[in-house]
Amino acid sequence: MAKNFVEDLKKRKRRPAVKFRFSMLVFIFTITLGVFFAMHIIEANINDEEFIRNLYGHDNSSVKNSDINSSGDTNSSNTSRLINPVPQSTDVKGAEYWAECALVGDSTMLKIANTDTKNISKNNVFSASNVNIGNINDVKINQGSGNNNIVNLLQASNLKNIYIMLGNDGIETLSIEQMIESYTTFIRNLKKAMPNAKIYIMSIPPVTEEREKMQTNSVSNLKIDQYNSELLRLANSESVYFIDVNTTLKGNNGKLPNAFAENDNINLKASTYKVIHDYILTHTAD
């Protein structure tokens, strides 16, 4: 009996402690793969700019931090490196700079020109009260060399620096997609007509809190910020310059201070247009 017990004990020792199962190996591999895949998705979302924007919402700037100082090589011969928004210049331009500049857009650009009639010639202003983002590619205006569309008039002027502000008179009625589509067409036509000119897209100004609350003619600063962010993208994609005048006019609450607006909360004060005028002179790509 003792002999049988010893032999039985030896057989038990020869048996494996854990029985290998192929199904368990497959299960472990599947779990490991799932963990690594989840880690990859989390990391991708954390590094994705759109994910961050959606997480934190919009801020007080008209452009996002991830968009600031975007750079790339340009296709035109007038610049080798593009930094947007254009930073403050070390060399501030003097009054003579305006002789080489064209102001293009709606009534806002007219009012900027009116703050410095001594140095900004009427022949350098390609703006009219009926010009807006919706008709910029077709509208004809009377200016210097005659009645023509704006691109043809600019081409005839042969000016070196083209400043454009469009959207103030369209943001209430048009979608951002419609405005950007029209703007893109205009920029491309202008680049083709004037390949050596420096083209500056200007962000549109913010509005007061009172303007946002108006029952008629109301505009949200959120939509303005979204539009300006798309303008920055447009500038980068088309290798032209972007000037962020919007941010410099904002108060701490992300809106236009009442001191910058007329009592109607629609029009800007003359002193505010002068701020934009001076901002141009201190933010050039030279």
C-alpha positions as CSV (number, residue, x, y, z in Angstrom):
1,M,0.0,0.0,0.0
2,A,2.9,2.3,0.8
3,K,4.4,1.5,-2.5
4,N,1.2,2.5,-4.4
5,F,1.1,5.8,-2.4
6,V,4.6,6.7,-3.4
7,E,4.0,5.9,-7.1
8,D,0.8,8.0,-7.0
9,L,2.7,10.9,-5.5
10,K,5.4,10.8,-8.2
11,K,2.7,10.9,-11.0
12,R,1.2,13.9,-9.4
13,K,4.5,15.7,-9.3
14,R,5.0,15.1,-13.0
15,R,1.7,16.8,-13.9
16,P,1.9,20.6,-14.9
17,A,0.9,23.0,-12.2
18,V,-1.2,25.1,-14.7
19,K,-2.8,23.7,-17.7
20,F,-2.1,25.8,-20.8
21,R,-5.1,27.0,-22.7
22,F,-4.8,28.7,-26.1
23,S,-8.1,30.4,-25.5
24,M,-6.6,32.2,-22.5
25,L,-3.7,33.5,-24.6
26,V,-6.2,34.9,-27.1
27,F,-8.1,36.6,-24.3
28,I,-5.0,38.2,-22.9
29,F,-3.9,39.4,-26.3
30,T,-7.3,40.9,-27.0
31,I,-7.4,42.8,-23.6
32,T,-3.8,44.2,-24.2
33,L,-4.7,45.4,-27.7
34,G,-7.8,47.1,-26.4
35,V,-5.9,48.9,-23.7
36,F,-3.3,50.2,-26.2
37,F,-6.0,51.3,-28.6
38,A,-7.8,53.2,-25.9
39,M,-4.5,55.0,-24.8
40,H,-3.9,56.0,-28.5
41,I,-7.4,57.5,-28.8
42,I,-7.1,59.5,-25.6
43,E,-3.7,60.8,-26.6
44,A,-4.9,61.8,-30.1
45,N,-7.9,63.7,-28.6
46,I,-5.7,65.5,-26.0
47,N,-3.4,66.7,-28.8
48,D,-6.2,67.6,-31.3
49,E,-6.7,71.3,-31.6
50,E,-10.4,71.0,-32.4
51,F,-10.9,68.8,-29.4
52,I,-9.3,71.4,-27.2
53,R,-11.4,74.2,-28.7
54,N,-14.6,72.2,-28.1
55,L,-13.6,71.5,-24.6
56,Y,-12.8,75.0,-23.5
57,G,-15.1,77.0,-25.8
58,H,-14.2,80.4,-27.2
59,D,-12.1,82.9,-25.3
60,N,-11.8,86.7,-25.4
61,S,-9.5,86.6,-28.5
62,S,-10.8,86.8,-32.0
63,V,-8.3,84.1,-32.9
64,K,-7.3,81.0,-31.0
65,N,-3.9,80.6,-29.4
66,S,-3.2,77.6,-31.6
67,D,-3.7,79.8,-34.6
68,I,-1.5,82.7,-33.5
69,N,2.0,82.8,-35.1
70,S,1.1,80.3,-37.7
71,S,3.7,80.3,-40.3
72,G,4.5,78.9,-43.7
73,D,6.3,79.5,-47.0
74,T,4.5,81.8,-49.4
75,N,4.1,81.4,-53.1
76,S,4.5,85.0,-54.1
77,S,7.8,86.8,-54.5
78,N,7.0,89.6,-52.2
79,T,7.7,87.6,-49.0
80,S,9.7,84.6,-48.0
81,R,8.1,83.9,-44.6
82,L,4.6,84.4,-43.3
83,I,3.8,85.1,-39.6
84,N,0.1,85.6,-38.7
85,P,-1.3,87.6,-37.1
86,V,1.3,90.2,-38.1
87,P,3.2,91.1,-34.9
88,Q,4.0,94.6,-33.8
89,S,6.7,96.1,-36.0
90,T,10.0,97.3,-34.7
91,D,10.0,99.9,-37.4
92,V,6.8,102.1,-37.1
93,K,5.7,103.4,-40.5
94,G,5.4,107.1,-41.0
95,A,2.6,109.1,-42.8
96,E,4.4,108.6,-46.1
97,Y,3.5,104.9,-46.0
98,W,-0.1,105.6,-46.9
99,A,0.9,106.7,-50.4
100,E,1.7,103.1,-51.1
101,C,-1.5,101.6,-49.6
102,A,-4.9,100.8,-50.8
103,L,-7.9,100.6,-48.4
104,V,-10.5,98.2,-49.7
105,G,-13.9,97.3,-48.2
106,D,-17.1,98.8,-46.9
107,S,-17.9,102.0,-45.1
108,T,-15.5,101.1,-42.2
109,M,-12.5,101.6,-44.5
110,L,-13.9,104.9,-45.6
111,K,-14.1,106.1,-42.1
112,I,-10.5,105.0,-41.4
113,A,-9.4,107.0,-44.3
114,N,-11.4,110.0,-43.1
115,T,-9.3,110.1,-39.9
116,D,-6.2,111.1,-42.0
117,T,-7.3,112.9,-45.1
118,K,-4.0,114.8,-45.3
119,N,-2.0,111.6,-45.9
120,I,-4.6,109.1,-47.3
121,S,-5.6,110.1,-50.8
122,K,-9.1,109.5,-52.0
123,N,-7.6,107.7,-55.0
124,N,-6.2,105.1,-52.6
125,V,-9.6,104.3,-51.1
126,F,-11.4,101.5,-52.9
127,S,-14.5,101.5,-50.7
128,A,-18.1,102.6,-50.8
129,S,-21.1,102.4,-48.6
130,N,-22.7,99.9,-50.9
131,V,-19.7,97.5,-50.9
132,N,-20.0,94.4,-48.8
133,I,-18.7,90.9,-48.5
134,G,-21.6,89.6,-50.6
135,N,-21.0,91.7,-53.7
136,I,-17.2,92.4,-53.5
137,N,-16.5,90.4,-56.6
138,D,-19.1,92.1,-58.8
139,V,-19.8,95.6,-57.5
140,K,-18.5,98.5,-59.5
141,I,-17.4,101.8,-57.9
142,N,-16.4,105.2,-59.2
143,Q,-12.8,105.8,-58.3
144,G,-9.7,107.5,-59.8
145,S,-9.4,105.7,-63.1
146,G,-13.1,105.3,-63.6
147,N,-16.1,103.0,-62.9
148,N,-15.0,99.4,-62.7
149,N,-14.9,96.4,-60.4
150,I,-12.5,96.7,-57.5
151,V,-9.9,94.2,-58.7
152,N,-9.5,96.0,-62.0
153,L,-9.2,99.4,-60.2
154,L,-6.6,98.0,-57.9
155,Q,-4.6,96.6,-60.7
156,A,-4.6,99.9,-62.5
157,S,-3.4,101.6,-59.3
158,N,-0.3,99.5,-58.9
159,L,-0.2,100.1,-55.2
160,K,2.2,98.0,-53.1
161,N,0.1,97.3,-50.0
162,I,-3.6,96.2,-50.1
163,Y,-5.6,96.4,-46.9
164,I,-9.0,94.7,-46.9
165,M,-11.8,94.7,-44.3
166,L,-15.0,93.0,-45.3
167,G,-17.8,91.4,-43.3
168,N,-19.1,94.2,-41.0
169,D,-22.1,94.7,-43.3
170,G,-22.7,91.1,-43.9
171,I,-22.2,89.3,-40.7
172,E,-25.9,89.9,-39.7
173,T,-27.3,88.3,-42.8
174,L,-24.8,85.8,-44.3
175,S,-23.4,82.6,-43.0
176,I,-19.7,82.4,-42.2
177,E,-19.3,79.9,-45.0
178,Q,-20.9,82.2,-47.5
179,M,-18.6,85.1,-46.4
180,I,-15.4,83.0,-46.6
181,E,-16.3,81.7,-50.0
182,S,-16.8,85.2,-51.4
183,Y,-13.7,86.4,-49.6
184,T,-11.6,83.6,-51.0
185,T,-12.7,84.3,-54.6
186,F,-11.7,88.0,-54.1
187,I,-8.3,87.2,-52.6
188,R,-7.5,84.7,-55.4
189,N,-8.5,87.2,-58.1
190,L,-6.5,89.9,-56.5
191,K,-3.4,87.7,-56.2
192,K,-3.6,86.9,-59.9
193,A,-4.0,90.5,-60.9
194,M,-1.3,91.8,-58.5
195,P,1.2,89.1,-57.7
196,N,3.8,91.4,-56.3
197,A,1.5,93.3,-53.9
198,K,1.4,92.6,-50.1
199,I,-2.2,91.7,-49.2
200,Y,-3.5,92.3,-45.7
201,I,-6.7,90.8,-44.5
202,M,-8.1,92.7,-41.5
203,S,-10.2,91.2,-38.8
204,I,-13.5,92.9,-38.1
205,P,-14.1,94.8,-34.9
206,P,-16.1,93.5,-31.9
207,V,-19.4,94.9,-30.8
208,T,-20.7,96.2,-27.5
209,E,-22.7,94.1,-25.1
210,E,-25.7,96.4,-25.8
211,R,-25.3,95.6,-29.6
212,E,-25.5,91.9,-28.8
213,K,-28.8,92.4,-26.9
214,M,-30.5,94.5,-29.6
215,Q,-33.8,93.2,-30.9
216,T,-32.9,94.4,-34.4
217,N,-29.4,94.6,-35.9
218,S,-28.0,92.4,-33.1
219,V,-24.6,90.7,-33.7
220,S,-22.9,88.3,-31.4
221,N,-19.2,88.6,-30.6
222,L,-19.1,84.8,-30.8
223,K,-20.0,84.8,-34.5
224,I,-17.5,87.7,-35.1
225,D,-14.8,85.6,-33.4
226,Q,-15.6,82.5,-35.4
227,Y,-15.5,84.6,-38.6
228,N,-12.2,86.2,-37.7
229,S,-10.7,82.8,-37.0
230,E,-11.8,81.6,-40.4
231,L,-10.2,84.8,-41.9
232,L,-6.9,83.8,-40.3
233,R,-7.2,80.4,-41.8
234,L,-7.9,81.9,-45.1
235,A,-4.9,84.2,-44.9
236,N,-2.6,81.3,-44.0
237,S,-3.9,79.1,-46.8
238,E,-3.6,81.8,-49.4
239,S,-0.2,83.0,-48.1
240,V,-1.3,86.6,-47.4
241,Y,-1.1,88.6,-44.2
242,F,-3.6,88.9,-41.4
243,I,-4.0,91.9,-39.0
244,D,-5.9,91.3,-35.8
245,V,-7.4,94.7,-35.0
246,N,-10.3,92.9,-33.2
247,T,-8.3,91.8,-30.2
248,T,-6.8,95.3,-29.6
249,L,-10.3,96.8,-29.5
250,K,-11.7,94.3,-27.0
251,G,-12.3,95.0,-23.3
252,N,-11.7,92.5,-20.5
253,N,-15.1,91.0,-21.1
254,G,-14.4,90.1,-24.7
255,K,-16.6,92.9,-26.1
256,L,-16.2,96.4,-27.5
257,P,-16.1,98.9,-24.6
258,N,-18.9,101.5,-24.7
259,A,-16.3,104.2,-24.9
260,F,-15.3,103.0,-28.4
261,A,-18.8,103.1,-29.8
262,E,-21.3,105.8,-30.6
263,N,-24.5,106.0,-28.6
264,D,-26.3,103.9,-31.1
265,N,-24.0,101.0,-30.3
266,I,-23.6,100.3,-34.0
267,N,-21.1,102.8,-35.3
268,L,-17.6,103.3,-34.0
269,K,-16.4,106.7,-32.8
270,A,-13.9,108.6,-34.9
271,S,-11.3,108.1,-32.2
272,T,-11.7,104.3,-32.6
273,Y,-11.1,104.5,-36.3
274,K,-8.0,106.4,-35.5
275,V,-6.9,103.5,-33.3
276,I,-7.3,101.2,-36.3
277,H,-5.4,103.7,-38.5
278,D,-2.5,103.7,-36.0
279,Y,-2.6,99.9,-35.6
280,I,-1.9,99.5,-39.3
281,L,1.2,101.7,-39.1
282,T,2.6,99.6,-36.2
283,H,1.8,96.2,-37.7
284,T,3.4,95.8,-41.1
285,A,5.2,92.8,-42.6
286,D,8.4,94.7,-43.6
